[in-house]
């Protein structure tokens, strides 16, 4: 929701220029709508890996990425969708990965069943998640702040310098 409401301003703050902002907004608006599938894939793959099926988790991500790679030229060039096509291909790749991860969790794991009745909210669990997760949040936040600062420095030189750093 934050990206959909304040996306243009955030993109400008993070280094988009007047030359690139329309492309960035087009991509981000489609990608933001698909982030739920990214989160589902990440969560379910962590669950798959934690059960000792690291290869299975890797395959779900790999197949989703392959779908993205295959669909990119189709949407970008064949359907002449440009950046929007690239974003749509990425979202579809994530949907494929999320569906595969869900399928792997439900079908091939007889020991663990995911059912709505099993999903309950427990404050002790939430506290433990935050206790374990806060160091990662701090590290990722510092990294994001550093990238923001570096983008601000690079945009002074050129849009190309910012684009090269974004690709890197």
SEBA-312576 format. One line per field, with one value per residue: z, y, x of N, C-alpha, C in turn; residue number from 1. Coordinates in Angstrom, 3 decimals. Example, Ala and Ser with C-alpha at 12.3 -4.5 7.8 and 13.67 -1.06 7.14 Angstrom:
<pts>
n_c3 = [7.800;7.080];
n_c2 = [-5.690;-2.250];
n_c1 = [13.190;12.850];
ca_c3 = [7.800;7.140];
ca_c2 = [-4.500;-1.060];
ca_c1 = [12.300;13.670];
c_c3 = [7.800;7.870];
c_c2 = [-3.300;0.030];
c_c1 = [13.200;12.900];
k = [1;2];
</pts>
This chain:
<pts>
n_c3 = [0.000;0.751;-1.292;-3.482;-2.857;-2.174;-4.034;-6.280;-5.100;-3.311;-5.135;-6.476;-4.318;-3.882;-6.038;-8.678;-11.765;-13.672;-16.206;-15.895;-14.213;-15.042;-16.183;-13.934;-12.178;-13.648;-13.599;-10.815;-9.859;-10.886;-9.902;-7.132;-6.607;-6.823;-4.717;-2.593;-3.419;-3.584;-0.869;0.100;-1.232;-0.151;2.584;2.560;1.345;3.231;5.190;3.874;3.536;6.218;7.002;5.942;3.206;1.221;-1.501;-2.788;-2.085;-3.415;-6.056;-6.423;-6.410;-8.540;-10.740;-10.785;-11.380;-13.899;-15.314;-15.287;-16.817;-19.290;-19.910;-19.997;-22.593;-24.185;-23.163;-23.122;-25.752;-27.829;-27.169;-26.925;-24.491;-22.963;-20.103;-18.340;-19.141;-18.339;-15.573;-15.192;-16.061;-14.050;-11.785;-12.505;-12.581;-9.849;-8.873;-9.952;-8.565;-5.911;-6.026;-6.595;-4.270;-2.323;-3.206;-2.840;-0.067;0.762;-0.615;-0.725;1.845;4.239;6.996;7.949;7.963;6.536;7.642;7.853;10.423;12.046;12.241;14.461;16.610;18.725;21.358;22.615;20.643;18.679;20.034;20.239;17.531;16.849;18.600;17.559;14.941;14.918;14.874;12.153;10.856;11.628;10.411;7.666;7.431;7.871;5.644;3.612;4.132;3.624;0.866;-0.062;0.546;-1.088;-3.618;-3.674;-3.823;-6.263;-8.140;-8.453;-10.159;-12.549;-14.300;-15.448;-13.836;-11.509;-12.521;-13.246;-10.726;-9.674;-11.246;-10.520];
n_c2 = [-1.193;1.212;1.618;1.867;4.197;6.242;5.836;7.186;9.401;8.052;6.615;8.718;9.774;7.688;7.752;7.821;9.572;12.387;11.416;8.657;8.087;7.509;4.947;3.551;3.893;2.630;-0.042;-0.536;-0.229;-2.428;-4.516;-4.103;-4.882;-7.581;-8.409;-9.933;-12.544;-12.891;-12.743;-14.948;-17.036;-16.767;-17.259;-19.861;-21.296;-21.091;-22.636;-25.111;-25.587;-25.638;-28.041;-29.785;-30.033;-28.674;-28.678;-28.903;-26.471;-24.796;-25.528;-24.578;-21.815;-21.606;-22.557;-20.615;-18.367;-19.156;-19.155;-16.413;-15.511;-16.704;-15.545;-12.802;-11.796;-12.356;-10.784;-8.220;-7.731;-9.290;-8.861;-6.189;-4.696;-3.475;-2.050;-2.543;-5.093;-6.514;-6.280;-7.613;-10.189;-10.823;-10.862;-12.950;-15.040;-15.138;-15.890;-18.449;-19.648;-19.396;-20.964;-23.466;-23.827;-23.883;-26.139;-28.089;-27.990;-28.824;-31.225;-33.023;-33.396;-35.333;-35.229;-32.701;-30.659;-27.965;-26.131;-24.023;-24.087;-24.577;-22.269;-19.923;-17.079;-16.173;-14.387;-14.916;-16.282;-14.295;-12.424;-13.902;-14.200;-11.522;-11.060;-12.713;-11.776;-9.009;-8.260;-8.869;-7.134;-4.667;-4.840;-4.989;-2.557;-0.699;-1.295;-0.510;2.237;2.981;2.360;4.190;6.608;6.305;6.260;8.908;10.265;9.287;10.152;12.776;12.735;11.314;9.930;7.548;6.517;5.950;4.044;2.008;1.252;0.290;-1.972;-3.456];
n_c1 = [0.825;1.968;3.844;2.140;0.745;2.652;4.634;5.903;7.195;8.908;10.485;11.752;13.181;14.930;16.604;15.619;15.261;14.009;14.099;13.847;11.735;9.073;9.272;10.141;7.950;5.916;6.856;7.049;4.399;2.996;4.575;4.368;1.759;2.054;3.616;2.691;2.870;5.598;6.249;4.800;6.142;8.745;8.228;7.059;9.115;11.122;9.971;9.885;12.644;13.471;12.476;14.215;14.315;15.954;16.703;14.236;13.017;14.799;14.267;11.644;12.012;13.813;12.292;10.284;11.871;12.811;10.408;9.914;12.124;11.575;9.098;9.684;10.876;8.657;6.513;7.725;8.764;7.353;4.639;4.807;4.898;6.801;8.368;6.289;5.557;7.828;7.577;5.144;5.843;7.660;5.977;4.232;6.083;6.683;4.188;3.992;6.145;5.191;2.854;3.980;5.536;3.521;2.120;4.123;4.355;1.800;1.227;3.474;4.380;3.668;3.801;3.275;0.538;-1.100;-3.635;-6.513;-7.657;-5.519;-4.134;-3.398;-3.322;-0.741;0.579;3.045;4.450;4.611;6.220;8.594;9.256;9.794;11.938;13.925;13.985;14.577;17.414;18.038;16.292;17.371;19.922;19.186;17.869;19.927;21.511;19.734;19.565;22.196;22.323;20.449;21.782;24.057;22.841;21.923;24.322;25.345;23.427;24.005;26.150;25.313;22.461;23.069;25.142;23.697;21.927;23.712;24.677;22.279;21.838;24.000];
ca_c3 = [0.000;0.805;-2.630;-4.389;-2.502;-2.202;-4.862;-7.093;-4.207;-2.832;-6.243;-6.677;-3.185;-3.982;-7.153;-10.013;-12.318;-14.544;-17.392;-15.601;-13.238;-15.616;-16.278;-12.564;-11.648;-14.363;-13.083;-9.400;-9.614;-11.154;-8.983;-5.774;-6.491;-6.762;-3.615;-1.722;-3.894;-3.166;0.557;0.244;-1.667;0.843;3.803;2.362;1.071;4.521;5.830;3.153;3.855;7.633;7.148;5.361;1.765;0.622;-2.965;-3.190;-1.986;-4.492;-7.321;-6.558;-6.795;-9.858;-11.742;-10.863;-12.102;-15.302;-15.896;-15.494;-17.935;-20.523;-20.187;-20.233;-23.998;-24.745;-22.781;-23.457;-27.188;-28.665;-26.862;-26.923;-23.217;-22.362;-18.681;-17.721;-19.450;-17.472;-14.229;-15.226;-16.120;-12.714;-10.896;-12.894;-12.089;-8.406;-8.671;-10.237;-7.436;-4.725;-6.220;-6.436;-2.855;-1.626;-3.617;-2.173;1.358;0.997;-1.253;-0.502;3.227;4.997;8.430;8.299;7.205;6.749;7.609;8.501;11.844;12.763;12.284;15.633;17.016;20.083;21.665;22.918;19.361;18.054;20.747;19.863;16.146;16.881;19.275;16.621;13.689;15.008;14.337;10.684;10.464;11.811;9.366;6.376;7.461;7.680;4.239;2.813;4.345;2.889;-0.564;-0.296;0.524;-2.284;-4.760;-3.647;-4.302;-7.673;-8.988;-8.719;-11.308;-13.734;-14.223;-15.833;-12.653;-10.634;-13.180;-13.154;-9.360;-9.516;-11.890;-9.729];
ca_c2 = [0.000;2.365;1.808;2.322;5.557;7.187;5.239;8.155;10.154;7.148;6.344;9.925;9.866;6.633;7.937;7.935;10.926;12.731;10.560;7.251;7.930;6.866;3.510;3.016;3.860;1.562;-1.337;-0.678;-0.361;-3.823;-5.384;-3.919;-5.689;-8.983;-8.700;-10.969;-13.831;-12.932;-13.053;-16.338;-17.910;-16.701;-17.928;-21.293;-21.905;-21.226;-23.777;-26.305;-25.758;-25.988;-29.448;-30.589;-30.182;-27.480;-28.773;-28.632;-25.019;-24.195;-25.767;-23.698;-20.501;-21.756;-22.660;-19.286;-17.497;-19.589;-18.636;-14.986;-15.348;-17.083;-14.601;-11.442;-11.370;-12.453;-9.600;-6.969;-7.530;-9.857;-8.165;-4.758;-4.127;-2.736;-2.229;-3.179;-6.514;-7.077;-6.383;-8.666;-11.458;-11.056;-11.235;-14.293;-15.946;-15.280;-16.664;-19.835;-20.116;-19.517;-22.128;-24.665;-23.964;-24.309;-27.522;-28.933;-28.044;-29.550;-32.538;-33.929;-33.443;-35.933;-34.976;-31.366;-30.240;-26.569;-25.983;-22.768;-24.293;-24.625;-20.931;-19.192;-15.975;-16.311;-13.293;-15.440;-16.584;-13.007;-11.874;-14.682;-13.839;-10.208;-11.172;-13.321;-11.035;-7.603;-8.040;-8.855;-5.893;-3.588;-4.956;-4.623;-1.118;-0.002;-1.490;0.345;3.637;3.162;2.398;5.473;7.620;6.122;6.735;10.374;10.705;8.926;10.927;14.048;12.540;11.045;8.881;6.314;5.997;5.391;2.825;0.983;0.762;-0.470;-3.257;-4.167];
ca_c1 = [0.000;2.875;4.407;1.094;0.335;3.772;5.678;6.651;8.082;9.959;11.403;12.575;14.098;15.931;17.526;15.027;15.354;12.887;14.220;13.565;10.660;7.879;9.575;10.195;6.585;5.202;7.320;6.751;2.961;2.619;5.316;3.829;0.544;2.441;4.541;2.136;3.387;6.999;6.253;4.351;7.235;9.820;7.791;6.890;10.420;11.809;9.323;10.361;14.062;13.589;12.120;15.282;14.138;16.562;16.636;12.856;12.862;15.585;13.572;10.480;12.531;14.417;11.231;9.682;12.806;12.802;9.162;10.150;13.068;10.882;8.013;10.194;10.875;7.305;5.742;8.412;8.933;6.287;3.389;5.145;4.463;7.903;8.664;5.118;5.674;8.861;6.992;4.129;6.566;8.207;4.872;3.781;7.124;6.491;2.954;4.366;6.964;4.332;1.988;4.807;5.893;2.311;1.888;5.120;4.010;0.549;1.160;4.601;4.816;2.577;3.938;2.796;-0.633;-1.455;-5.096;-6.927;-7.941;-4.243;-3.552;-3.871;-2.457;-0.228;1.497;4.381;5.083;4.925;7.378;9.775;9.575;10.441;13.229;14.868;14.020;15.014;18.764;17.986;15.626;18.346;20.943;18.599;17.588;21.207;21.868;18.853;19.966;23.457;21.995;19.801;22.838;24.884;22.050;21.913;25.639;25.491;22.519;24.687;27.025;24.497;21.461;23.763;25.844;22.675;21.423;24.760;24.651;21.044;22.029;25.011];
c_c3 = [0.000;-0.581;-3.604;-4.120;-2.699;-3.101;-5.626;-6.232;-3.679;-3.926;-6.519;-5.554;-3.294;-5.265;-8.541;-10.472;-13.164;-15.803;-17.137;-14.758;-13.810;-15.762;-14.892;-11.972;-12.319;-13.813;-11.649;-9.124;-9.850;-10.146;-7.563;-5.569;-6.365;-5.598;-2.653;-2.126;-3.564;-1.705;0.823;-0.127;-0.644;2.109;3.641;2.049;2.344;5.275;5.198;3.533;5.303;7.891;6.507;3.872;1.025;-0.903;-3.480;-3.157;-3.101;-5.832;-7.492;-6.998;-8.214;-10.957;-11.890;-11.628;-13.584;-16.008;-16.200;-16.716;-19.267;-20.907;-20.491;-21.715;-24.657;-24.439;-23.240;-24.960;-28.009;-28.429;-26.730;-25.653;-22.506;-20.902;-17.951;-17.964;-18.587;-16.058;-14.168;-15.277;-14.756;-11.754;-11.233;-12.449;-10.593;-8.081;-8.903;-9.061;-6.186;-4.845;-6.048;-4.969;-2.043;-1.940;-2.898;-0.690;1.619;0.510;-0.781;0.932;4.090;6.498;8.864;7.377;7.558;6.561;8.317;9.999;12.687;12.934;13.423;16.009;18.471;20.330;21.951;21.636;18.652;18.708;20.354;18.432;16.114;17.538;18.325;15.380;13.747;14.538;12.805;10.176;10.555;10.707;8.003;6.313;7.239;6.233;3.332;2.940;3.590;1.385;-0.937;-0.403;-0.721;-3.539;-4.827;-4.149;-5.806;-8.584;-9.309;-9.966;-12.579;-13.439;-14.544;-14.639;-11.690;-11.210;-13.068;-11.737;-9.106;-10.125;-11.094;-8.507];
c_c2 = [1.253;2.662;2.332;3.766;6.558;6.728;6.230;8.934;9.295;6.852;7.537;10.053;8.839;6.696;7.969;9.384;11.199;11.862;9.127;7.028;7.217;5.362;2.864;2.888;2.744;0.194;-1.544;-0.890;-1.799;-4.740;-5.289;-4.756;-7.178;-9.347;-9.748;-12.339;-13.991;-13.355;-14.496;-17.314;-17.925;-17.467;-19.429;-21.993;-22.039;-22.433;-25.086;-26.606;-26.201;-27.448;-30.374;-30.808;-28.955;-27.510;-28.445;-27.135;-24.305;-24.362;-24.859;-22.300;-20.543;-21.806;-21.323;-18.311;-17.859;-19.099;-17.148;-14.761;-15.664;-16.044;-13.185;-11.060;-11.434;-11.183;-8.298;-6.715;-8.027;-9.143;-6.662;-4.049;-3.352;-3.081;-2.886;-4.691;-7.204;-7.263;-7.508;-10.046;-11.809;-11.522;-12.639;-15.341;-16.185;-16.062;-18.144;-20.408;-20.321;-20.735;-23.430;-24.896;-24.430;-25.778;-28.469;-29.080;-28.903;-30.993;-33.505;-33.995;-34.013;-35.644;-33.650;-31.009;-28.782;-26.453;-24.678;-22.927;-24.335;-23.243;-20.153;-18.137;-16.170;-15.207;-13.787;-15.760;-15.297;-12.383;-12.596;-14.364;-12.495;-10.275;-11.731;-12.446;-9.625;-7.392;-8.004;-7.576;-4.724;-3.636;-4.544;-3.137;-0.310;-0.112;-0.601;1.813;3.927;3.227;3.705;6.580;7.523;6.564;8.258;10.947;10.463;9.773;12.294;13.920;12.291;9.970;7.537;5.691;5.338;4.082;1.687;0.398;-0.088;-1.866;-4.105;-4.748];
c_c1 = [0.867;3.435;3.369;0.701;1.470;4.922;6.527;7.643;9.223;10.975;12.314;13.596;15.220;16.743;16.931;15.148;14.116;12.906;13.754;12.316;9.435;8.078;9.537;8.795;5.790;5.569;6.839;5.268;2.490;3.294;4.753;2.570;0.867;3.333;4.003;2.676;4.864;7.073;5.806;5.470;8.353;9.443;7.679;8.210;11.244;11.255;9.795;11.807;14.251;13.243;13.154;15.166;14.676;16.488;15.238;12.586;13.601;14.865;12.358;10.921;13.091;13.356;10.503;10.559;12.844;11.544;9.302;11.028;12.394;9.828;8.502;10.183;9.492;6.518;6.397;8.392;7.740;4.956;3.567;4.662;5.568;8.137;7.495;5.132;6.709;8.323;5.967;4.781;7.143;7.119;4.371;4.797;6.993;5.224;3.241;5.159;6.115;3.418;2.772;5.168;4.685;2.010;2.851;4.784;2.783;0.585;2.244;5.094;3.698;2.632;3.343;1.638;-0.946;-2.962;-5.462;-7.175;-6.660;-3.615;-4.191;-2.849;-2.048;0.807;2.908;5.142;5.493;6.153;8.657;10.216;10.295;11.811;14.294;15.047;14.570;16.461;18.800;17.341;16.603;19.400;20.394;18.286;18.853;21.654;21.022;19.227;21.270;23.200;21.315;20.851;23.702;24.135;22.032;23.237;25.758;24.616;23.113;25.545;26.225;23.468;22.106;24.481;24.857;22.139;22.441;24.789;23.406;21.152;22.995;24.388];
k = [1;2;3;4;5;6;7;8;9;10;11;12;13;14;15;16;17;18;19;20;21;22;23;24;25;26;27;28;29;30;31;32;33;34;35;36;37;38;39;40;41;42;43;44;45;46;47;48;49;50;51;52;53;54;55;56;57;58;59;60;61;62;63;64;65;66;67;68;69;70;71;72;73;74;75;76;77;78;79;80;81;82;83;84;85;86;87;88;89;90;91;92;93;94;95;96;97;98;99;100;101;102;103;104;105;106;107;108;109;110;111;112;113;114;115;116;117;118;119;120;121;122;123;124;125;126;127;128;129;130;131;132;133;134;135;136;137;138;139;140;141;142;143;144;145;146;147;148;149;150;151;152;153;154;155;156;157;158;159;160;161;162;163;164;165;166;167;168];
</pts>
